[in-house]
Amino acid sequence: MKKVLVFFVCLLLAQVRVMAQDIQVQPSPRQVNVTGKSMTIPVAFRLVGEQEANPHAIALLKQFLGDRLGTEGFPLFVGEKGDRAVRGAKRLIPDHPEGYYLSITDKAITLAGNDERGTYYAARTFMQLFHEGHLPFVGIQDYPDVRFRGVVEGFYGTPWSHEARLRQLRFYGENKLNTYIYGPKDDPFHSSPNWRKPYPAKEAARLAELVKVADENEVDFVWAIHPGLDIRWETSDRDSLMAKFERMYDLGVRSFAVFFDDISGEGAKADRQVELLNYIDDHFVQVKPDVTPLIVCPTEYNKGWARPESGYLATIGEKLNPSVEVMWTGDRVISEITREGVEWIREQIKRPAYIWWNFPVSDYVRDHLLLGEVYGNGKDIAGSISGFVANPMEWAEASKLAIYCVADYTWNMQSYDRSRSWHRAIRAIIPENVEAFTVFARHNSDLGENVHRFRREESVEIQPVAERFMKRYREGHYDERDFLALQDEFERVAEAADLLLIDRENEALIEEITPWLHQFKILGDAGQEALAMIKAGERGDRELFLRKYNHVKALRKRSYELERQFNQNPYQPGVKTGTTVLQPLVLDVFTEATERFNRQNGTDLPLLADYSPCKLTTNVPQLEHLPLQVYPSRVHLTPLLEVVKWPAGGYLQLELDDAYRIPGTRLNFDVKGDLSWGVMEVSADGETWQTVTLTRDARGRLNGKWEDTPVKFVRFTNTGEGEQQVYLREFYVVFSL
């Protein structure tokens, strides 16, 4: 009785205040009616409708409200359309999948879903409305734009840990994402060689736990299989795949996908794929009433690779069961999704596309973090797509920044505000260190030069200041305000790195990004010291200038050592930060200040320069922007993850800065047969060429060796009459003076 009395006293003392500006719901709701009043959060709540409502929503509310729940208290009505508890709100519930109606008045709270998932989302919104001890009087009618929204773990590289996946699934529930597609390329039981085999007991138990946690958070756990690398179009392989699906079903999986991406040869035949997919759909999906529609990632999964003459997409569109969802990455492997693009593919596959958006995935730029705003996708595509999932980085916690924004975008496209969503995401991920992480993220968003030519804005606010300052500094009359702004920014960079390195509120995030934080600290220090060189030079203080000059050089050396110490992988090893604006600015300031000092003092101090002893030339479109990995005595191409379509006459050439003796080369196109269609050649002058004899080692790699003739050029050419489809696994040149 005492508890009830306190409750009514609190209710009578409810404060009236303007709350509209405090209402922040993620994702942004569709329709919100705020009266401008609020009430103090009651000390007790009484759940009405618990027996009929979505049990996951009820469990969530019980966990959240804890001791506030009782048999008496402020009424909290919960249920789905048609349930007795929310019958009075029936006409206010949006008639859309996952739609909900939420009402908070001085008499009751109502959380009513159009379906069970809608009720769960109403509960999530209710939890977000608790604000400094108050609840606003509000009415919300809400539902998502896109039916299937979430993440596909489909990147190359180190798969997420089990603990990271558990955190991800809870994060999806918090942000109203309903799909997680499990498809890590480096899981051998998802792909070749072991897709036919069952998971070992330990791995199977972990998958079962993921399915359970996904279910609790209203997330469809989609298990994907990738059989195309070595599939045999025989009954035995079809039965193996069906048996694997049955095993996954026994683990609790109720959503399935088949990936035919990044393959060539027999596995890429459209008619065979369709025959298999229709069989799975007819004899597995359709006979199990609790299984969601089958999803396929086709071999031609973007417009840049689509070849109408092959008839691949036409076969998919005309012969694949209409209920099967077809994934699509856009106009290219990495691209923004536009209305024109989704309408084009809809015509080809005879159904709305299920978007696989390759962002913030970084498996082709692994030395970078992609922490910038999410933008570029059309706000008018909701009616033309069936799903939208983002492919993340191998850094699970760091990926949450983009995933949060994708959740906001796919829920309510027209209201999506890229900047607002990004800042809210930062606050959600690391609430106690918002400013420091904001500084770090805004200078770690671009990808640098990359094979897919996909770029992002970086250092947006400081970029015009940096450009204006350098232009005027070279002319001899910079604005002191620009100098101070740059100095302040570099100080913030160094401070942010230090603050984040000791952060303990999101230890998983800090552990992932620590190598970049160390590099970020060096960048901040180097920027401050480079600017100090300018002032020392202007004052004629030779001793101070040389101190700062030597310090910048030392910092650059430390940066170089970090590049070779952390994040070592065979693709893009190392740690890069601030590469679009701040790193070039440090180099430009150092160079200009040193050149002036040399002219004024008759010295010959060496300059810092980004130098490469090798350059690449090619007429193979997919290789034109392929970065080189350069070491003191070795150059190799960054391996490509997708199939390379190498046209007849296509060549790839490496040119060294001088003629060297070449102890060896290594080539791996992952081709089982011989390379009679191509030839490797070397030259000292680019005019006279010598054919190299290649020998295959036990691992299938081709090695070419010669020692007596200095070589400056190495090239490989498709001398055959037709296109060849290969994987660029390795292309090494080892040289010595």
N, C-alpha and C positions, 0 to 999 in steps of 0.2 A: 504493500500500500504506500509506503514511504517513497518508493521509486516512482510510482505512478503520480503521486502528488508533485514531486520535483519536476516530472515531465510536463504537467499542466502549467506549473509556474513558469517554466522555460518557454512554453508556447505562448503564454500571455505576454511575456516580455520580449517576444520576437521583434527584432529590429527591422525597420524599413530603410532600405538603402538602394541606391542605384547600382545594379549588378550587370547591366548589359555588357560593359567593357570587360568584366571579369569572366564572362562565359567563354571558355576555350575548350571545345570538344574536338577530339581527334578520332576519326577523320572529321573534317568540317561537315556538319549536318546540313541537310537540304532546306528545311524550313524550321525556324526558331521564332517563337513568340514569347517575348520577355515582358512582364508587366512592370518591371522596374522595382519590384519589391522582393524581399527575401525573408526567410525565417531562420532563427537559430536552429542548428541541427538538433533534432529531438534526442533525448537521452535514451529513449526506448522506441523500438519499432515492433510492429506485429505483422508477420507475413500472412497474407491471405492468398490462397491459391497454390500453396506449396505442393499439394498432392498431384495436381494436374500439370503444372508448369514444367518446362525444360529442366531436368535435374542438374544439368551443368550450370544453368543460370542460378538455380537455387543454391547450389554448393558455393558458387562464387559470392553470392550475397551473404551467405552465412559466414564465410571466411572473412569477408570485408567488414561486416557489421559486428561480428563477434558478440561481446557482452551486451551490446545494444538490443539484441533480439530477445523477445520474450513473448509470453502469452497475452500481454497487454501492452499497449503503446500506440504510437502513431501508425495508422494503417498504411501498409505497403502492399498494393494489389499487384500480383504477378501472374502472367499466363499468356497463352496463345489465343488467337482469334477463335471464338466459340467457347472458350473456357468460362465457367461461371464467374470467376473472380474479376474478369475484365470485360464482361458482357456489355457493360455500359459504354465502353470505348470502341465497340465493334466498328462503327462507321468512321472512326478517326484513324484507324490503323491503315497505313498505305497498302494497297493491294499489289505488292511487289515481293518477289522472293527476298527474304532477309529484312524486310521492312519492319518498322516498329513505331509505336507511339509512346511518348513519355510525357507525363503530366505531373507537376508539383504545385499543389495549392496549399492553402492553410488548413484544408480538411483531410487531404489524402495524397498519396503518391501512387501513380499507376505506371507500370511497365508492361506493355502489351505488344507482343510480336505477331506478325502475320504468319510466322512459322516458328519452330523452336529456336532456330539460329537468330531470328529477329528478336526474340525475348532475351537471348544471351547478349545481344548488342545493346538492347535497352538497358540491361544491367550494367554493362561497361560504361555507357554514357552517364548513368546515374552516379556511378562511382567517381567519374571525373568532375561532377558538379559540386562535390564537397569543396568548399572554398573558405578557408580561414574561419571555420566554425559556422558557416552559413550555407543554406540551400536557396537558390533563386526560385521564385515563382515563375515557372516556365512551361511552355508546351512545345514539344518537338515531334515533328513527323519526318521520318527519315528512311532512306533505303539507298543501296549502292547503285552506281551506274553500270558496273561490270559484274557479271555473274561470278566468274572465278578470278580471284585476286590473290597474289602472293609471290612466292619465290620458287625458283627451280635451282637446286644445287646441281648445276650441270657444268661447272668449270673444270678445267684441267689443273692438275697440281695436287697439293696436299688436301685431302677431304677434311671437312670440319670434324672436330672431335665430338664424341657422344655428348659431353657436357655442353658444348657450344650449341649443338642441335636442340637440346632440351631448352636452353635459354631462348633460342630462336622461336621455338613453338609457342612459348609463353608470351613472347614479344608479339607474335602474330595475333594471338588472342586479344591482347591489350589494344591492338590497333585495327581490329576488325578485318584482318586478312584471313581468308578461309582455305588457302591452298598452299601446300608444301610438296614439291615434286622432288623425290629422292632419286638423283641420277648422277652421282659423282663419277667422273670418267675413270678415276683411279681405283674404284672398287672392283676387284676382279670377279666378284660374284654378280655384279650388275652387267658387266661387259665381258669381253673375251679375256682370258680363255675359259673362265669358269661359270659363265651364265647358265649353263645346263645343270650345274651342281647345286645342291642345297647349301645354305649358309651353315657354317659350323655352329655348334650349340651356343657359344658365347656371343657371337655376332647376331644370331637369331633372337636371343633374349634381349639384346639391346634394341633391335628393331621393334620387337613387341612393346618395349617400354616407350619408344618414340611414338608408336601408333596410339598407345593409351594416353599419353600426354597431349598428343595432337587432338584426340577425341575430346578430352576434357576442356580444351581451348577452342572447340568448334572449328578445327582445322582438318581438312581432308588430307590425309597422308597418302600421297600418290607414289607408289613404287614403280620405277621405270626399269626396263631391261633394254640392253643395247647389244643385240645379237648379230648385227649386220657384218661385222668384220670377218667372221668365219662361218656364217650360217650356211647350211646345206639345205636346198629346197627339197627336202625329203620328209616323209611322214615321221621319221624318227626324231628329227629336230623340232618339228611342229609339236609332237607329243612331249618332248623335253620342255619346251616353252610352256605348254599348258600345265605340265606337272609343277614347274617352278611357280607359276601363278597360284596354283592350288596350295602349295606350301606357304606362300606369302599370305594367302587368304586365311589359312589356319593360324597365322601369326596375328591376325586382326586387320590386315590391309583390306580396304574396300574400294580403293581407287588405283587404277593401273595405267601405265603408259608404255609404248614401244618406241624406242629411238632408232632411227636409221640415218642419223646425221654423221657427217665426216667419214664417209666410207666410199669405196669405189668397187668396181668389179661386179661379181654375181649378186652380192647383197644389195646393190643399188637398183635392181630391176623393179620398176613400178608395178608391173602385173603380178609378180611374185609377192611383193610386199602386200598389195591389196588382197590377194588370195589368202595370205596368212592372217591379216588383220580382220577380214570379214569372218574367217573361221573362229578367231578368238572372240569376236563380238557376238556371233551367233551361238557359240557353244559354251561360253563362259560368262560374258558380261550380261547378256540378255536373259540367261536362265537363273541369275542370282539377283533377286529384287533389291538387295541392299548395296549393289555395286554401282558406282557412278559411271558416266560415259567414258569409254576408252579414249585415250589421247595418243596421237602419233606425232613424232617429229620427223618429217620427210627428209629425203636426201637433198632435194632441191628446196632448201628452207629459206631462201631469200631471192629477191628479184634479180640481183646481180648474177646469180648462178643459174637462174631458170633459163632453160633452153626450149622454146616452144617446139622446135623441130624434133626434140627427143620424145615428145608426147607424154613426158612424165607427169606433169601437173594435170594434164587433161585426163589421164588414166585415174589419178587420184579423185578428181572431181566427178567423173562419170561412173566409176565402178566401186568406190569405197562406200560402205554403208553410211547413210546420212547422219547417223547418230555419233559417228566417230569424230572427235575434235582433231583439227589439223593445226599444228604449230607453225609459226612464221616469225622471222626476225626483222622483216622490213625490206627496204630496198637493197640493203647490203647485210653482211654478217653483223656489223655494228652500225646502227643507224637510228635516227629518230623515226617515230611512227606517225605517218600522216594520213589524212582522210583519203587522198588520192591513192596512196599505196595500199591501204586496206581494201578499198573498193576494187582495185586491180586484182588482188589475190582472191577476193571473194568471187569474182567472175570465173577465175580459173578452177577453184576447188569446190564451187557450188555450195558454199556455206561460209558463215563468218569465221574469220581467222582467230586462232588462239595465240595471242602474241607472246613470244619468248623474247623479252627485251634484254639485250646483252649490255646491261649496265646495272651496278657498277663493276662488273666483272673486269679483272685486270690480269688474266692469265696470258695476255700478249704484251703486257707492260708491267711485269712483276716487280720492277724496282720503284714503281710509283704507288701512292695511295690516292684513291678517287673519293674525295670527301666534299665535293662541291655541291651546288644546288642541282636539283633534278628539274630539267626543263627540255623544251624542244618538241615534245610529243603533242599532237593535236588535241585540242579540247573538244573536238567535234566527232570523235571516232567511237563513242560509247555504243552507238546503235549498230556499228559495223564490225564489232569484235565480240567473241564469246568469252574470252579470258585474257588476262594480262599478268604475266609473272616475270619478275626481274631475276636475272642471273647475277649473283653477287661475287664479291672477292673471296679469296680463301681466308681472309681475315673477317671472321664472323661478326665480332662486335663492331668493328669499324664499318661493316656493311650496313649496320642498322640505321645509319644516318640517311642513306638513300632509300632503304626499305620503308622507313617511316614516311618519307615523302611520297613514295609510290603508293602506299596505303591511302594517303590523303588524296592523291590524284585520281586513283581508280574508283574511289568512292563517290566523289563529286567533282567532275572535271571542270565544269563551268566556274565553280567557286575556287578552284585551285590557285593559290598564290605561292609561287616558287620560293620567294624570299621569306614570307611568313612561315611557311611549312618548314623550311630549312632551319630557321632560328628556333622554332618549337622543337624540332628534332634534337638539336644540340642540347636544349634544356632537359629534354626527356632522357637523354643518354648519360649526361654527366652534369646534373643540376647544380652541384656545388662549385664547379670550375668552368662555368659557361664562357666567360670572357677569354680565358686562356685557350680553350678548345676552339672557340670561334676564330681566334687569330691563327691557330695551327691549320684549321680546316680550309680557311680562305686562301691559304698559300699552298695547299696540297689538293688540287682539284684537276689540273690538266694532265694529260697523258704523255705529253711530249710527242716527238715524231714517232709515228707507228705505222705498221703495215696497212691498217684499216682506215687511216686518214681521219680518224674520229678525234676531235679535240673538244675541250671544255674551257670555259672562262676561268681565269685564275688571277688572284691579286687585283681584283677589279678596281677597288677604290684607290689603290696606290699607283696603279699602272700609269695614268695620265701624268701624275706628279713625277714619276721616274723618267718618263719620256721627255717631259718639258725640262726637267733639271739637266739631263745629260745633253740635250740640244744646246741649252744656254751655257752650260759649263764648257763645252767645246768651243763656244763662241766667246767665252771669257767674261760673261756677266750673268751669272745665275741669280735667282731670287732666293734670298735668305729664308723666306718662309717655306720654300720647297725643300731646302736643305734641312731645316728643322723637322719638317714632316717626315722626311726619310729617316732622319736620325731617330725620331720617336718610334717609327715603325720597326726599325731594327732592334731597338731596345725592347719593344713589346714582343718581338719574335724570341729573343733570348730569355726574357722573363717567362713567356708562355711555356717554353721548353722545360725550364727548371720547375715551374709549378706543376706541370703535368707529370713529370718524372717522379715526383713524390706523392702523386694523387693515390688515394686508397679507396675512393668510392666506387670506381669501376676498374678493378684490378685486371680483369680479363682484357679490357680495351687497352689499358696502358701497356700490358705485356705484349700485345700485338704490335703496337706502334712505337715501342721503345727505340728500336734502331733509327727510325725516322725522327724521333724527338732528339736524339743525340746529334743527328745531322742538322736538324733545325736549330739547335743551340749553336753549332759551329757557324751556321749561316748568319744568325743574328750577331754573333761576335765579329765575324768577318766584315759584315756590313758597317758596323760601328767603326771598326778600325780603318776601313777603306775611306770612310768619310773623314776620319781624323787625319788621314794622310793629306787630304785637301787643305785643311786648316793649317797643318804644320808647314806645308809647302808655301802657302800664302804668307805665313809669318817668317819664312826663311829659316825655320828651325830644323837644321839638317839632322841633328841628333834625334829629335822626336820623330821626324819623317822616317828615318831609317828603322827606328824601333817599331813603328806601326807597319812599315813595309815588310819587315821580317816576321812580324806577328801574323800578318795576312798570309804570307807564304807558309808559315807553320800550320795555320788553320787549314789551308788548302791541302797540306800533306795529311793532316789528321782526317780530313774529309775523304781523301783518296784511300786511306787505310780502312776507314769504315766501309767504303764501297766493297772492299775485298774481304771484310770480316763477317758482315751480316748478310742475311737473306741470299745465301749462295745457292743458286739453282742453275740448271743448264740453259735457261732461256734468256732471262734478263736479270742477271745477278746484280746485287748491290742495292743501294738506298739513295734515292734521289728526292729532293724536296725543293720547292720554290723555283722550279726550272724555267718557268715562263717569264717571270719578271725579276724576282729578287736575285737569283744567281747570276743572270746576265748583267744586272746592274752592278753587282759587286765587281765582276770582271771588268766592266767598262770603266768604272770609277778608278779602280786600281791601275788599269792600263793608261788612262789619260793622265792621272796624277803622276805616275812614274815617268812617262814621256816628258812631261813638263819639268820634272825634277832633273832629268838627264840633260835637257836643253839648258837649264839655268845653272847647273853645277858642273857641266862638262863630264858627267859620269855616264856609265853604260850599264845601269842596272837592268837585269833581264826582266822581261815582261811575263806575266802569266798568260797562257793561251790554251784554249781547248783545241787539241791537235789530234789528228787521226792519221796513222801511217798507211791507211788503206781506204779505198772507196769502191762502191759497188755500182755497176751499170748493168741493165737488163732490159729486155723488151717483153718480158713475161709480166703481164699486168699485176698479178698477185704479189710479185716480188719487188715491185718498183720502190716501195717505201719500207722495205725490210731493214730494220736496224742491224748494225754490225756490232759484235762483241770483240773488242780489241784488247789484247794483253801484250806484255813486252815482247813475246816471241811467238804469238799465236793470234790468228784471226779466225773467227767462225761466224757464220750467219746465225741469227736468231731462228731456232726451229719454228716451223709453222705447224699449227694444230689441225688445220683443215686440209682437205685434198687440194693439191695444186694442179690446175689444168694447164699443162705445158704445151703450147702450140708448136706446130712444125716450124722450124727455123728459130724458135725461141732460144735465147742464150742467157746465161748468168755469168758475169765476169767480175773478178776481183783484181784491182790494180793497186800494187804496193807503191810506196813513195820512192823506192829505189829497187835495183836488181839485187836479189838475195839468193843464197843457196837454200834450196827447199828440201829439208830432210824428209818431208812427207806430207801427203794430203789424205783426207778421209771423206768419203761420200756415202750417204745412206739415204736412199729414196724409198726404202721399205718395199722394194720390188722383188718378188720371188724369182722371176726369170732373169735373163741377162739384160744388159743395157745396149743391145745391138742397135737400138734406135737413136743412141746418143754417143757423143764423143767428148772426152776431156782433153784439153790442150793447154800448153804453156808457151810463153814467149818472153824474150828479154826486151823486145822493142815494140811489141804490138803489131808487127808486120809479118815476121817469120814465126810460124807456129810449129810446135812439135807435139805429136799425138802421144798421150800417156797411156800406158798399159795398166789397166786396173785389175787387181786380184781380190777375190772375195775371201774374207776371214770367216772364222767359225760363227760369228754373230751376224753374218749377212752383210757386213759393211764392206765397201770397196776401197782399197788402199792403192795409192799411186806414189811411187818413190823414185827419186833421182837425186844425185848429189853433185855431179860435176858441172852442171850448167846453171849459172845464175839466172833467176827468173823474176820478172816484174809483173807478168800477167798470168792469171789462171782463169780458164773459162770452161763451161760445160754447155754444149749445144744439142738441141734435138735435131738430128740430121735426117730423121725419118719423114714420112709423107703425111702422118696424121698426128692429132693431139694425143698426148700421153697424160694419164692421171697418176700422180705420185704423191708421196708424203715427203716433205723436206725435213728429215729427222736430223741429219748432220751434214755440214759442209765446212770442213776445217782446212786451214792452210797453216803449217808450222814453218817459220822461217828463222834464219840466223845470219848474222853478219859474216 
